[in-house]
């Protein structure tokens, strides 16, 4: 997949189009990513010891991987990435625009 955990991505479609955020997790099976601060949904909790009256909390929901683009750290633009075999680093993701290696933050 072109997106990895800790990447900074930009949303390309949907209600949050144009928003940027950090990838918290990637689900390879469903092809979805969880982006920090984007696509909030309400989660209703039943009564428990922690929430005696129940609760209604807001949390992030995953978005489809085709709706996000990786932001290159070198050129600060959303870009497509290509996998290249480099002799010293092995397989690496390369930015299509500036031809620099794209590495996740953190």
C-alpha positions as CSV (number, residue, x, y, z in Angstrom):
1,X,0.0,0.0,0.0
2,X,1.1,3.5,-0.6
3,X,0.1,4.8,2.8
4,X,1.8,3.8,6.1
5,X,1.3,4.5,9.7
6,X,2.5,8.0,10.8
7,X,2.3,9.4,7.3
8,X,0.8,12.9,6.8
9,X,-2.0,12.6,4.3
10,X,-4.5,14.9,2.6
11,X,-8.1,13.9,2.0
12,X,-9.1,14.1,-1.7
13,X,-12.8,13.5,-1.5
14,X,-15.8,13.5,0.9
15,X,-17.0,15.9,3.6
16,X,-13.5,16.6,4.9
17,X,-12.0,17.2,1.5
18,X,-8.7,19.2,1.8
19,X,-8.1,18.3,5.4
20,X,-4.7,16.9,6.4
21,X,-3.9,14.6,9.3
22,X,-1.6,11.9,10.5
23,X,-2.4,8.2,9.8
24,X,-3.1,6.4,13.1
25,X,-3.6,2.9,11.6
26,X,-3.9,1.1,8.3
27,X,-6.3,-1.8,7.7
28,X,-4.9,-3.7,4.7
29,X,-7.8,-6.2,4.5
30,X,-10.5,-3.5,4.0
31,X,-8.2,-0.9,2.4
32,X,-9.0,1.7,5.0
33,X,-7.0,4.2,7.0
34,X,-7.7,6.0,10.3
35,X,-6.7,9.6,10.0
36,X,-6.3,11.8,13.1
37,X,-8.9,14.6,13.4
38,X,-10.9,13.6,10.3
39,X,-14.3,11.8,9.8
40,X,-15.7,12.0,13.3
41,X,-18.7,9.8,14.2
42,X,-20.8,9.5,17.3
43,X,-20.4,6.3,19.4
44,X,-23.2,5.6,21.9
45,X,-22.1,3.7,25.0
46,X,-24.4,1.8,27.2
47,X,-24.4,2.2,31.0
48,X,-21.3,0.9,32.8
49,X,-19.1,1.5,35.8
50,X,-17.2,4.2,33.9
51,X,-20.4,5.8,32.5
52,X,-23.2,5.3,34.9
53,X,-25.7,7.2,32.7
54,X,-24.4,6.0,29.4
55,X,-22.4,8.2,27.1
56,X,-22.2,9.6,23.6
57,X,-18.5,10.1,22.5
58,X,-17.0,11.3,19.3
59,X,-14.3,9.3,17.6
60,X,-12.6,9.0,14.2
61,X,-13.9,6.5,11.7
62,X,-11.7,5.0,8.9
63,X,-11.8,6.4,5.4
64,X,-11.0,4.5,2.2
65,X,-7.4,4.5,1.1
66,X,-8.2,5.8,-2.4
67,X,-9.5,9.0,-0.8
68,X,-6.1,10.0,0.6
69,X,-2.8,11.2,-0.8
70,X,0.6,11.1,0.9
71,X,2.1,14.6,1.5
72,X,5.8,14.6,0.7
73,X,8.1,16.1,3.4
74,X,10.5,17.5,0.7
75,X,8.0,19.4,-1.5
76,X,5.1,19.7,1.0
77,X,2.6,18.7,-1.7
78,X,0.2,15.8,-1.9
79,X,1.7,13.3,-4.3
80,X,1.6,9.7,-5.6
81,X,4.4,7.5,-4.6
82,X,6.2,4.8,-6.5
83,X,8.2,1.9,-5.0
84,X,11.8,1.8,-6.1
85,X,14.6,-0.7,-5.3
86,X,17.6,1.3,-4.0
87,X,20.8,-0.5,-3.4
88,X,21.5,0.9,0.1
89,X,18.0,1.2,1.5
90,X,16.1,-1.6,-0.2
91,X,12.6,-0.9,-1.4
92,X,11.7,2.7,-0.8
93,X,8.7,4.9,-1.6
94,X,9.7,7.8,-3.9
95,X,7.7,11.0,-4.5
96,X,6.5,11.4,-8.1
97,X,7.0,15.1,-8.1
98,X,10.4,15.7,-6.5
99,X,12.0,12.2,-6.8
100,X,12.9,12.2,-3.0
101,X,12.3,9.3,-0.6
102,X,9.1,9.5,1.4
103,X,9.4,8.3,5.0
104,X,6.8,8.3,7.7
105,X,7.2,10.8,10.6
106,X,7.9,9.6,14.1
